[in-house]
Every structure is written in C-alpha cells, then in structure tokens.
Amino acid sequence: MVYICLRSIWIDLDERIPNTFPEGMGITVAQFVGYVLFNLLCCIFIWFKPTQLRPYFHGASVIVVITLFCLLGWAVGTSEGFGSVLTAKSTMTGSTLGWTICASIMSVIGSIAAGILNQNDYTRFAKRVSQVTWSQAISFNLSASTIGVIGVLVTAATQKSKKHLTSLCVNKY
C-alpha cells in the first residue's frame, strides 16, 4: 500500500529507484522501500498503549463504513447497470465448482481471521459468556457479508464503465 501511495506521488518511482533484485524474487527495490517504510511507520505505534489508540480505531471504523457506502453509491450512480456479473450463469461443474466455493469461503474467513483469532482479547473482561457470544456472532457475520456483498455490487456496477475509467486515468496522466 505504501508503494502504491508513493507511486501516486511519483509516477516514475520504478525508474527513480532501479531494480537490483533478481527477476524471480517477486519484489522490486521500490516495493521493498515501501515495505520498509510501512514497518517504520508501524514502529511509531509501539510507543502507545492500545487503550490510547481506541478512539482512533472507533473513528476509523466509522470512516470505513461511510466510505464503503459512498463507494457503493458512486459505483451505482455512475454505472449503466450491474453488467453480467449478477446475471451470468456459471460454467463450472463438479469438483471445479466445489473447490471454487471452498476458495471463496476461505477468502471470506481470511478477511475476518484477525478478529476471530483475537476473540480472547474481546472476551477477557466479559462477566458472562452470553455478553460476547451473540455480539461477536452478529458482528462477524454482518461485517463479512456486508463487505462481500458491497464488493460484488461495486465490481458489477463498474464492469461496464471500466473503459471509461481507464480512459479518464490515461488522459489525466
């Protein structure tokens, strides 16, 4: 992400920082610089106690929800429909379909894995099991399904306008 942010500032970042890593390494020197900068930025947060960061996490979660629905509104408002994503028939059958469904389920679980793995942190101060069971069951399922559905709808809505978006980006730069 830091590499992408740096590239948005300096479009010729890859030419500014020549790649001296071997081709098969899977990362360029410019991408590695972004990785190192990200880790340095993360080190700043070591100085703060988690309780001090709590208001920022609450604010960020509100901003993310607002941004998510704004992106959905923008995509639906500027599109000419949802394209063929929602109406297309699957050509997969048998084990290919089964493994694709398994990969999709694992993708959703991967997106909420950090929350699932940190459940003991959430439940540590609960006086009763019921205080955290229903709230976590609802929040994990609601957040994962909402983000997934909005992701599919935004992708479907921008499917037809991809050429228009590409021409805007090419003409701008």
N, C-alpha and C positions, 0 to 999 in steps of 0.2 A: 504494500500500500504506500509506503514512504517512497519507494521507487517511482510509482505512478504519480504521486504528488510532485516529486522532483521533475519528472518528465513533463508535467503540465506547466511547470515554470520554465524549464529549459528543454525545448522540444528536441534539440540536438544533444541531449545528455549522453547518449551512447557514443557519439563522435567525440565529445569532450573528454570522456573517460574511456580510453581504448581498452578493449577486452584482451587481457593477457592470460586468462584462464583457458584451459584446453576446451575444445569444442564439445566433447562428450560430457562435460561436467554438469551441464544443466542449469548453470547460472553464469551471468556475466559479472564483470567487475562493478559495473554501475548498479546492478541489482544487489550485489553484495554490500556496496556502500549504503544502499537503502536499508538493508538488513542490520548493519552495524548501527546506523543512526536510530533505527527503531529500538534496538536494545539499549542504547544510551538514553533515549527518551523514557523508556520503561524504568531505568535505574533511578530516575528522579522520584518515582512514586514509592521507592523503598523507604524514603525518609518520613512518609506519612503513615499514621496508623489507619487501619481500614475504617474505623469509626469516623475519622476526619474526612474520608472520601465519600461517605454515604450520601450527603446532599448532592454531590456531583453525579453519582450514579442514578439517583432519583431524577434529577434534571435531565440527564442523558436519556433515560428511558422514556420520558415524556416527549423529548425532541425526536427520538427514533419513531415512536408511534405516530406523531404528527407528520413526520417526513414520509413514512410508509404510506399513509393515506393520501398525502399530497401527490406522491409519485403515482399512485393508482388513479387519482383524479386527473392528473396531467395526461397520463397514458390513454385513458378512456376518452378524455375530452379532445385530444388531438388525433385520435385514430379514426379509421373508417370502419370500425367493427373489430371483431376479435379474430379475424382471419380463419384459417383452417385448424388452428390448434384445438379449439373446443369441439369441433365437429368431425375431425379426422377419425377414421376407423383404423384400428391397429392392424398391422400386417403380421405381427408376431403371434406365434402359437407355441404350445408345448413348453419345453424346457427354456427356450429363449424368453418367452413371456414370464415364466416363473422366476428366472434369475433377474430379469429386469425389475420385477416387482420387489424382489429381495433387495436389490441395489437401491431402489427408491426408498424403501423402508429404512435401510441403513443410513441413507443420506439424511432423512428426517431425524433419526435418532442422533446422528452425528452433530446436527445443528443444536441439539439441546443437551448434548453429553456433559458439558461443563456444569450445567445446572443439576443434572442427575447425579454426577459424581460428588458434588458438594452438598448433597442433601443433609449430611450430618452437621454441617455448619448451620443450615437453616433450622434444623430440629433441635439443636443443642439447648436452647432456652425454653422450649415448649414444656408446659406443665402436664399436658395430656397428648396422647398420640393423635386424637381427633383434631387438634388445633392445626396440625400441619398436613395431615393426610389429604383432606378434601381441598385445601388451598393449593397444595402442590399438584394434585391430580388435575384440578381445573386449570391452573395457570400454565403448566407444561403443555397440556393438550390444546388449550386455547391459543397459546402463543405459537406453537409449532404449526397448527393447522391454519391459523390466520396468515402467518408469514408465507406458508407454502401456497395457499390459495391466491393471495395477492401477487406473489411472484409469478404464478402461472398466468393470471389475468393481465399483468403488466407485459409479460412476454408475448402473450397472444395479441394484446392491443397494439404493441409496437411492431408486430410482424410485418404488416403491410407498409408501415411508414419507415421501414429500415432504409430504403433507398433515399428517401427524403432526408432522413437524419444524417446518412453518410454524406450526401451532397452538401448539407449545411456545414459539417465538420471539414470537408475538403475545401470548400470555398472560403471558410474562415481562416484556415491556415495555409 
